[in-house]
Amino acid sequence: EIKPGTDNKDITLNIDFAPLFLDYAEMDKPSQMQGESFRSNLRNETPANWRQAMYYRYWMNADNDHNVTANYGIRTDR
């Protein structure tokens, strides 16, 4: 279904994988489930309503093993 050499730049998130697997299994996505199947994106058929941006935030408390400060951003095609 995915042509060799396909390169797709659509923004896909980890919450999109469960809906994708359900789509391939021909099962309905539960209404409370976040994310969308990106099966059509993999065929280079991006839905008109596909996300154009995403917000990112990471936070981990500093402890003996980690010294990570909060970081966040917006991802777009730019």
Secondary structure, 3 states (H helix, E strand, C coil): CCCCCCCCCCCCCHHHHHHHHHHHCCCCCCCCCCCCCCHHHHCCCCCCCCCCCEEEEECCCCCCCCCCCCEEEEECCC
